[in-house]
Amino acid sequence: MSVVNNAAHRKLALDMARESMTLLQNKNNVLPVSKAIKRIAVIGPNADNAPMLWGNYNGTPIRTISILNGIKSKLPAGSILYDKGCDLVENKVTQSYFSKAAFNGKQGFKATYWNNREMKGEPVISVQISSPLKLTTAGQHEFASGVPLEGFSALYETEFEAAATEELVFKCGATGSFQLFVNGSLVRRYNNWRTLPSRIPFNVESGKKYKVEIKYAQLNNWQANIEFDFGKEIDIDFSGLIDKLKGVDMVIFAGGLSSLLEGEEMPVSYPGFKGGDRVDIQLPEVQRNCLKALKAAGKKLVFVNCSGSAIGLVPETESCDAILQAWYGGESGGQAVADILFGDYNPSGKLPVTFYKDTTQLPGFENYSMKGRTYRYMTAEPLFRFGYGLSYTSFSMGDARFNNTQIKEGGHIVLTVPVTNNGKRSGTEIVQVYVKKVNDADGPVKTLRGFKRIDVDAGKTVNAVIDLASSAFEFYDEKALKMAVTPGEYEIFYGNSSATKDLKTQKVIVE
């Protein structure tokens, strides 16, 4: 029974992920990718990042399929070249000095563990760590042999002699209690329920020795994680990446954001991000520059954007041939991405939010007016409209049949919309119905009040039937100071996005 339930759960997770993903651009039908392709590159900071797919407020799945592993399921071994390419947001890379540190003559850090959270009594074990710290209890992994998965603490210590006077950075993150000391002085302290990246600049003087200590403790029922490295930051040079891609024509770049950047009350401060909030909706500069470099090298570019919010992608519509909005797809997100990219699933997702061109299209948040906000009040042209989404086939909608165009409160208006698949492959269209109250000067320009997913075989026509109750005509009544269905003239719009060009109109009367 458990095996059956597990299989059903995985199918549901895959179906949900595939249905949510939205194809935003597909120049010259570069997608779907042929499985006969001889060589392909998978690049980007989200390509091989499974936890990114979980988003925020998540559990921990038994297994998660990354985007890279999903793509690997479609092609023969050896036909995929993978390189991270760049970081999510930082436009520099850290040249690690970890190997230049030593403790008691041994390279790296000495790690000492206790089976309590206070570093009291006899240690469980002491080990030497020679490579940057990246430890987790996920998957029932111990930090070291004999160290419990919960209720433990650790001390990591080393010494470093600076060869030059320069600025270094400590790159660290932890789930639990984390304290960083240099020469006995506290440099950073935090208690986190999830691992968030921190960048801590620190100036060193040539010939001076520095003792580095990290005190860590697992807290509450949180999973224990710790990451630490330090060194010198250097500018990113994409020429090495381009050299690796000789002989590769197509690149799938998996980037965007992650729950390490956008969330609730997070100790994060990067260009465009502050405390979990976004102060700029553009794609992080380092990713934008990487995509530009790939395009300049003549590569066909497929951009898989992972985010929980809208991104201003105007430059990416120019540098990329195709754009797939993949959101945070969950445990089967990587497989869903691969199924869409290689044509095993025909994309059908529609945008549940407006993708603005850039921050200038967003009214200031100190102004509480709804004017210009969301598809309901926006009159300017955004980059991608609410309800927008492409398919690997093409659909057309005929004129809807209405059971009536005049109703009283408690009545219903039923639309029957013929949807024709004009392409050569089966697909799913989503018929959307919007309502506007005529002569409501302060009201929304349109409001989604119904939709219907409908599967249509190639060359066939299927009717989508959508029932609008009288409550679909409820709007704010300025006189009564409440939401109400008031008599008058209304417009019903129906089509496959909220864009005016994609909608047909019918006027109705509510008595």
C-alpha positions as CSV (number, residue, x, y, z in Angstrom):
1,M,0.0,0.0,0.0
2,S,2.8,2.4,0.9
3,V,4.5,1.8,-2.5
4,V,1.3,2.6,-4.3
5,N,0.7,5.7,-2.3
6,N,4.3,6.8,-2.8
7,A,3.9,6.3,-6.6
8,A,0.6,8.3,-6.6
9,H,2.3,11.1,-4.6
10,R,5.1,11.3,-7.0
11,K,2.8,11.4,-10.0
12,L,0.7,14.2,-8.3
13,A,3.9,16.2,-7.6
14,L,5.0,15.9,-11.2
15,D,1.6,16.8,-12.6
16,M,1.3,19.9,-10.4
17,A,4.8,21.0,-11.3
18,R,4.3,20.6,-15.0
19,E,0.9,22.3,-15.0
20,S,2.3,25.4,-13.2
21,M,5.2,26.1,-15.4
22,T,4.7,28.8,-18.0
23,L,6.4,29.2,-21.4
24,L,7.0,32.9,-21.8
25,Q,9.1,33.0,-25.1
26,N,9.9,30.5,-27.8
27,K,11.6,32.3,-30.7
28,N,11.7,30.2,-34.0
29,N,10.3,27.3,-32.1
30,V,13.7,26.5,-30.5
31,L,11.7,24.4,-28.0
32,P,11.1,21.5,-27.7
33,V,14.7,20.3,-27.8
34,S,15.3,17.3,-30.0
35,K,16.5,14.2,-28.0
36,A,18.8,13.5,-31.0
37,I,20.9,16.5,-30.1
38,K,24.5,15.4,-29.8
39,R,25.8,17.9,-27.3
40,I,24.1,20.3,-24.9
41,A,25.3,22.5,-22.0
42,V,23.5,22.9,-18.7
43,I,24.6,26.1,-17.0
44,G,23.5,28.3,-14.1
45,P,23.3,28.5,-10.3
46,N,19.9,26.7,-10.1
47,A,20.8,23.8,-12.4
48,D,22.1,21.5,-9.8
49,N,20.4,22.9,-6.7
50,A,17.7,20.6,-5.4
51,P,16.7,22.6,-2.2
52,M,16.0,25.6,-4.3
53,L,13.0,23.8,-5.8
54,W,11.4,23.5,-2.4
55,G,10.8,27.2,-2.0
56,N,9.8,28.6,1.4
57,Y,7.9,26.9,4.2
58,N,8.7,23.5,2.9
59,G,9.0,20.0,4.3
60,T,12.0,17.8,3.3
61,P,11.0,15.4,0.5
62,I,12.4,11.8,0.4
63,R,13.9,12.6,-2.9
64,T,14.2,15.7,-5.1
65,I,15.1,15.7,-8.8
66,S,17.2,18.7,-9.8
67,I,16.9,20.4,-13.1
68,L,20.3,18.9,-14.2
69,N,19.2,15.4,-13.2
70,G,15.9,15.8,-15.0
71,I,17.7,16.7,-18.2
72,K,20.1,13.8,-17.7
73,S,17.1,11.5,-17.8
74,K,16.4,12.6,-21.4
75,L,19.9,12.3,-23.0
76,P,22.6,9.7,-23.2
77,A,25.5,9.9,-20.8
78,G,28.3,12.1,-22.0
79,S,26.1,14.4,-24.1
80,I,25.7,17.0,-21.4
81,L,28.3,19.5,-20.2
82,Y,27.5,21.0,-16.8
83,D,29.0,24.1,-15.3
84,K,27.6,26.4,-12.6
85,G,28.7,29.4,-14.6
86,C,28.0,32.0,-12.0
87,D,26.5,32.6,-8.6
88,L,22.9,33.6,-8.0
89,V,23.7,37.2,-7.1
90,E,27.4,37.8,-6.4
91,N,29.4,39.2,-9.3
92,K,32.6,37.9,-7.9
93,V,34.0,34.5,-7.0
94,T,36.0,33.7,-3.9
95,Q,39.5,32.3,-4.3
96,S,39.6,30.0,-1.3
97,Y,42.3,30.4,1.3
98,F,41.0,27.4,3.3
99,S,44.0,25.3,2.4
100,K,46.4,28.0,3.5
101,A,45.1,27.7,7.1
102,A,46.4,25.2,9.6
103,F,46.0,24.1,13.2
104,N,48.8,22.3,15.1
105,G,50.7,21.9,11.9
106,K,47.8,20.2,10.1
107,Q,46.2,21.8,7.1
108,G,42.6,23.1,7.5
109,F,40.4,23.3,10.6
110,K,40.4,21.2,13.7
111,A,36.8,20.2,14.4
112,T,35.8,19.1,17.9
113,Y,32.3,17.7,18.7
114,W,30.2,17.3,21.9
115,N,27.0,15.4,22.4
116,N,25.4,18.4,24.0
117,R,24.6,21.9,22.9
118,E,27.0,23.6,25.4
119,M,30.4,22.1,24.4
120,K,30.6,20.7,27.9
121,G,32.4,17.5,29.2
122,E,34.4,15.1,27.1
123,P,34.2,15.6,23.3
124,V,32.7,12.8,21.2
125,I,35.4,13.1,18.6
126,S,38.0,15.5,17.1
127,V,38.8,15.4,13.3
128,Q,40.8,17.5,10.9
129,I,38.9,19.1,8.0
130,S,41.0,20.1,5.0
131,S,38.3,21.4,2.6
132,P,35.7,24.2,3.0
133,L,33.0,23.3,5.5
134,K,29.7,22.0,4.0
135,L,28.1,19.7,6.6
136,T,24.4,18.7,7.0
137,T,22.3,16.2,8.9
138,A,19.9,16.0,6.0
139,G,19.5,12.4,4.9
140,Q,20.6,11.2,8.4
141,H,24.2,12.3,7.8
142,E,26.4,12.8,10.8
143,F,28.8,15.8,11.0
144,A,31.4,13.2,12.0
145,S,31.5,9.6,13.2
146,G,29.5,9.2,16.5
147,V,28.1,12.8,16.5
148,P,24.3,12.7,17.2
149,L,21.9,14.2,14.7
150,E,20.4,16.4,17.3
151,G,21.5,18.1,20.5
152,F,25.2,18.5,19.6
153,S,27.7,21.3,19.4
154,A,31.0,21.9,17.7
155,L,34.2,24.0,17.7
156,Y,36.1,24.6,14.5
157,E,39.5,26.3,14.9
158,T,42.5,27.2,12.7
159,E,45.2,29.8,12.2
160,F,46.0,31.8,9.1
161,E,49.1,34.0,8.4
162,A,48.4,36.7,5.8
163,A,50.8,36.8,2.9
164,A,49.6,40.2,1.9
165,T,47.7,43.2,3.2
166,E,44.2,42.8,1.6
167,E,40.5,42.5,2.1
168,L,39.3,38.9,2.5
169,V,35.7,37.7,2.9
170,F,34.3,35.0,5.2
171,K,31.5,33.1,3.3
172,C,29.3,31.3,5.8
173,G,25.8,30.1,6.6
174,A,24.2,27.8,9.1
175,T,21.0,26.4,10.4
176,G,21.4,26.5,14.2
177,S,23.6,28.7,16.4
178,F,26.6,30.2,14.7
179,Q,29.4,32.4,16.2
180,L,32.5,33.4,14.3
181,F,35.5,34.7,16.2
182,V,38.8,36.2,14.9
183,N,41.6,36.5,17.4
184,G,39.1,36.2,20.2
185,S,36.7,38.9,19.0
186,L,33.2,38.1,17.9
187,V,32.8,38.9,14.2
188,R,29.3,37.5,13.5
189,R,26.6,35.7,15.5
190,Y,23.1,34.4,14.5
191,N,20.6,31.7,15.2
192,N,18.8,30.6,12.0
193,W,16.1,28.1,11.3
194,R,17.5,27.7,7.7
195,T,20.9,28.2,6.1
196,L,21.3,31.7,4.6
197,P,24.5,32.9,2.9
198,S,26.5,35.6,4.6
199,R,29.4,37.6,3.2
200,I,31.6,39.2,5.9
201,P,34.5,41.4,4.7
202,F,37.6,41.3,6.8
203,N,40.9,43.2,6.4
204,V,44.2,41.4,7.1
205,E,47.8,42.7,7.3
206,S,50.8,41.0,5.7
207,G,52.7,38.8,8.1
208,K,50.1,38.9,10.8
209,K,48.6,35.7,12.2
210,Y,44.8,35.3,12.7
211,K,43.1,32.6,14.8
212,V,39.7,31.8,13.4
213,E,37.1,30.0,15.6
214,I,33.6,28.9,14.9
215,K,31.3,27.8,17.7
216,Y,28.2,25.9,16.4
217,A,25.2,24.3,18.1
218,Q,22.2,22.4,16.7
219,L,19.0,24.1,17.9
220,N,15.5,22.9,18.7
221,N,14.3,20.4,16.1
222,W,15.9,22.2,13.2
223,Q,18.0,20.3,10.7
224,A,21.7,21.1,11.3
225,N,23.7,22.7,8.5
226,I,26.9,24.7,8.4
227,E,28.9,26.1,5.5
228,F,32.2,28.1,5.7
229,D,35.0,29.2,3.5
230,F,37.2,32.3,3.3
231,G,39.5,33.9,0.8
232,K,39.9,36.7,-1.7
233,E,37.2,37.8,-4.1
234,I,38.1,38.2,-7.8
235,D,36.0,39.5,-10.7
236,I,34.2,36.9,-12.7
237,D,35.6,36.2,-16.2
238,F,33.3,34.3,-18.5
239,S,35.9,33.6,-21.1
240,G,36.9,30.4,-19.4
241,L,33.2,29.3,-19.4
242,I,32.9,30.1,-23.1
243,D,36.1,28.1,-23.9
244,K,34.5,25.0,-22.2
245,L,31.5,25.4,-24.6
246,K,33.3,25.0,-27.8
247,G,31.3,22.6,-30.0
248,V,28.1,23.2,-28.0
249,D,25.4,25.1,-29.9
250,M,22.6,25.0,-27.3
251,V,22.8,26.1,-23.7
252,I,20.1,25.6,-21.0
253,F,20.7,28.2,-18.3
254,A,18.8,27.5,-15.0
255,G,18.9,30.7,-12.9
256,G,16.6,33.2,-11.3
257,L,16.2,33.5,-7.5
258,S,15.9,31.1,-4.6
259,S,14.5,31.0,-1.0
260,L,18.0,32.1,0.0
261,L,17.2,35.5,-1.4
262,E,13.5,36.1,-1.3
263,G,11.4,35.3,1.8
264,E,10.2,36.6,5.1
265,E,12.5,38.6,7.5
266,M,15.8,37.1,6.2
267,P,19.3,38.4,7.2
268,V,20.2,38.9,3.5
269,S,21.7,42.0,2.0
270,Y,22.7,41.9,-1.7
271,P,22.2,44.3,-4.6
272,G,18.4,44.2,-5.2
273,F,17.7,42.3,-2.0
274,K,17.3,43.4,1.6
275,G,16.0,41.4,4.5
276,G,14.1,39.0,2.3
277,D,12.4,41.8,0.4
278,R,13.3,42.8,-3.2
279,V,14.2,46.4,-3.9
280,D,14.7,45.8,-7.6
281,I,12.8,43.3,-9.8
282,Q,15.6,42.8,-12.4
283,L,17.4,39.5,-12.8
284,P,20.6,39.7,-10.7
285,E,23.4,41.4,-12.7
286,V,25.8,38.5,-12.6
287,Q,23.3,36.2,-14.3
288,R,22.3,38.8,-16.8
289,N,26.0,39.3,-17.7
290,C,26.5,35.5,-18.0
291,L,23.5,35.3,-20.4
292,K,24.9,38.2,-22.5
293,A,28.3,36.5,-22.7
294,L,26.7,33.2,-23.8
295,K,24.6,35.0,-26.4
296,A,27.6,36.9,-27.7
297,A,29.4,33.6,-28.2
298,G,26.6,32.6,-30.6
299,K,24.9,30.0,-28.4
300,K,21.2,29.2,-28.6
301,L,19.9,30.1,-25.2
302,V,17.0,28.5,-23.2
303,F,16.5,30.3,-19.9
304,V,14.8,28.4,-17.1
305,N,13.8,31.1,-14.6
306,C,13.1,29.8,-11.0
307,S,11.5,32.3,-8.7
308,G,8.5,32.8,-6.5
309,S,7.8,36.3,-7.8
310,A,7.8,38.3,-11.1
311,I,11.2,39.2,-12.7
312,G,11.8,42.1,-15.0
313,L,13.2,40.1,-18.0
314,V,13.3,42.7,-20.8
315,P,17.1,42.1,-21.5
316,E,16.5,38.4,-21.3
317,T,13.8,38.5,-24.0
318,E,16.7,39.8,-26.3
319,S,19.5,37.6,-25.1
320,C,17.5,34.3,-24.8
321,D,15.7,32.3,-27.5
322,A,13.3,30.7,-25.1
323,I,12.2,31.5,-21.5
324,L,10.4,29.0,-19.2
325,Q,9.1,30.3,-15.9
326,A,9.5,27.3,-13.7
327,W,8.7,28.9,-10.3
328,Y,9.9,26.6,-7.4
329,G,8.7,23.2,-8.8
330,G,9.0,21.0,-5.7
331,E,10.5,17.6,-5.4
332,S,9.7,16.7,-9.1
333,G,10.4,20.2,-10.4
334,G,13.6,19.2,-12.3
335,Q,11.8,16.4,-14.0
336,A,8.9,18.7,-14.9
337,V,11.3,21.2,-16.5
338,A,13.0,18.4,-18.5
339,D,9.6,17.0,-19.7
340,I,8.7,20.4,-21.0
341,L,12.0,21.3,-22.6
342,F,12.2,18.0,-24.5
343,G,8.5,17.9,-25.5
344,D,7.2,15.1,-23.4
345,Y,4.8,17.5,-21.9
346,N,3.1,20.4,-23.8
347,P,3.3,23.5,-21.5
348,S,-0.1,24.9,-20.5
349,G,0.7,27.2,-17.5
350,K,-0.6,30.8,-17.4
351,L,0.9,33.6,-15.3
352,P,-0.8,34.1,-12.0
353,V,0.9,37.5,-11.6
354,T,1.9,40.4,-13.9
355,F,5.5,40.4,-15.1
356,Y,6.4,44.1,-15.2
357,K,9.1,45.5,-17.5
358,D,11.1,46.9,-14.6
359,T,10.7,48.7,-11.3
360,T,9.6,51.9,-12.9
361,Q,6.3,50.3,-13.8
362,L,5.5,49.7,-10.1
363,P,3.8,52.6,-8.2
364,G,5.5,53.7,-4.9
365,F,4.3,51.6,-2.0
366,E,3.8,54.7,0.2
367,N,0.9,55.5,-2.1
368,Y,-2.1,53.3,-1.2
369,S,-4.0,54.0,-4.4
370,M,-4.6,50.9,-6.5
371,K,-4.0,52.9,-9.7
372,G,-1.5,51.1,-11.9
373,R,-1.2,48.1,-9.6
374,T,-1.7,44.5,-10.9
375,Y,-3.5,43.5,-14.0
376,R,-6.8,44.8,-12.5
377,Y,-5.8,48.4,-12.5
378,M,-2.8,48.6,-14.9
379,T,-3.3,50.4,-18.2
380,A,0.4,50.5,-19.3
381,E,1.8,47.5,-21.2
382,P,3.8,45.2,-19.0
383,L,6.3,42.7,-20.3
384,F,4.1,39.6,-19.8
385,R,0.4,39.9,-18.9
386,F,-1.5,38.1,-16.2
387,G,-2.9,35.0,-17.7
388,Y,-0.3,34.8,-20.4
389,G,1.4,31.6,-21.4
390,L,2.5,29.8,-24.6
391,S,2.1,26.2,-25.9
392,Y,3.8,24.0,-28.5
393,T,0.6,24.2,-30.4
394,S,-1.8,27.1,-31.3
395,F,-5.4,27.7,-30.3
396,S,-8.2,29.9,-31.5
397,M,-11.4,30.7,-29.7
398,G,-14.7,31.2,-31.5
399,D,-17.6,33.4,-30.4
400,A,-19.1,32.3,-27.1
401,R,-22.7,31.3,-26.8
402,F,-24.5,32.9,-23.8
403,N,-27.6,31.3,-22.2
404,N,-28.7,34.8,-21.5
405,T,-27.3,38.3,-21.3
406,Q,-29.6,39.6,-18.5
407,I,-29.8,38.2,-15.0
408,K,-31.1,39.0,-11.6
409,E,-29.3,38.5,-8.3
410,G,-29.1,34.7,-7.7
411,G,-29.1,34.0,-11.4
412,H,-26.4,32.5,-13.7
413,I,-24.8,33.3,-17.0
414,V,-23.3,30.3,-18.8
415,L,-20.7,30.8,-21.5
416,T,-20.0,28.1,-24.1
417,V,-16.7,28.9,-25.8
418,P,-15.5,26.8,-28.8
419,V,-11.7,26.2,-28.6
420,T,-9.9,24.9,-31.7
421,N,-6.4,23.4,-31.7
422,N,-4.9,24.6,-35.0
423,G,-1.6,22.8,-34.5
424,K,-0.2,19.3,-35.0
425,R,0.0,18.2,-31.4
426,S,-2.5,17.9,-28.6
427,G,-2.4,20.5,-25.9
428,T,-4.3,22.2,-23.1
429,E,-5.7,25.7,-23.2
430,I,-7.1,27.7,-20.3
431,V,-10.1,29.8,-21.2
432,Q,-10.3,32.9,-18.9
433,V,-13.3,35.0,-18.1
434,Y,-13.0,38.6,-16.8
435,V,-15.7,41.0,-15.7
436,K,-15.8,44.8,-15.6
437,K,-18.5,47.1,-14.3
438,V,-19.3,49.7,-16.9
439,N,-19.0,53.4,-15.8
440,D,-17.2,52.4,-12.6
441,A,-14.5,55.1,-12.8
442,D,-12.6,54.0,-9.8
443,G,-13.2,50.2,-10.3
444,P,-10.8,47.7,-11.9
445,V,-10.4,47.6,-15.7
446,K,-11.1,43.8,-15.5
447,T,-11.2,41.1,-12.8
448,L,-10.8,37.3,-13.4
449,R,-14.1,35.6,-12.4
450,G,-13.8,32.2,-14.0
451,F,-11.5,29.9,-16.0
452,K,-11.5,26.4,-17.5
453,R,-8.6,24.1,-18.4
454,I,-9.5,22.2,-21.5
455,D,-7.7,19.5,-23.4
456,V,-7.9,19.7,-27.2
457,D,-6.5,17.1,-29.6
458,A,-4.7,18.4,-32.7
459,G,-7.1,19.7,-35.3
460,K,-10.1,19.3,-33.0
461,T,-12.6,21.8,-31.5
462,V,-13.9,21.4,-27.9
463,N,-16.4,23.5,-26.1
464,A,-15.4,25.1,-22.7
465,V,-18.4,25.7,-20.5
466,I,-18.0,28.3,-17.8
467,D,-20.8,29.2,-15.3
468,L,-20.8,32.7,-13.8
469,A,-23.0,33.1,-10.8
470,S,-24.4,36.5,-10.0
471,S,-21.7,36.9,-7.4
472,A,-19.2,37.2,-10.3
473,F,-20.6,40.7,-10.7
474,E,-19.8,41.8,-7.2
475,F,-17.7,45.0,-6.9
476,Y,-17.1,47.6,-4.3
477,D,-20.1,49.9,-3.9
478,E,-19.0,53.4,-3.0
479,K,-22.4,54.4,-1.6
480,A,-22.9,51.3,0.6
481,L,-19.1,51.2,1.4
482,K,-19.1,47.4,0.9
483,M,-18.8,44.7,-1.8
484,A,-22.1,44.3,-3.5
485,V,-23.9,43.2,-6.7
486,T,-25.5,46.3,-8.0
487,P,-27.8,46.7,-11.0
488,G,-26.3,48.0,-14.2
489,E,-24.3,47.2,-17.3
490,Y,-21.3,45.0,-17.2
491,E,-18.8,43.7,-19.7
492,I,-17.7,40.0,-19.9
493,F,-14.3,39.4,-21.5
494,Y,-13.2,35.9,-22.5
495,G,-9.9,34.6,-24.0
496,N,-6.5,33.1,-23.2
497,S,-4.9,36.0,-21.3
498,S,-5.8,39.4,-19.7
499,A,-4.4,41.3,-22.7
500,T,-7.1,43.2,-24.5
501,K,-5.9,41.8,-27.9
502,D,-6.5,38.3,-26.6
503,L,-10.1,38.9,-25.4
504,K,-13.6,39.0,-26.9
505,T,-16.4,41.0,-25.3
506,Q,-20.0,40.7,-24.4
507,K,-22.1,43.2,-22.6
508,V,-24.7,41.9,-20.0
509,I,-27.2,43.6,-17.7
510,V,-27.7,42.8,-14.0
511,E,-31.2,43.8,-12.9
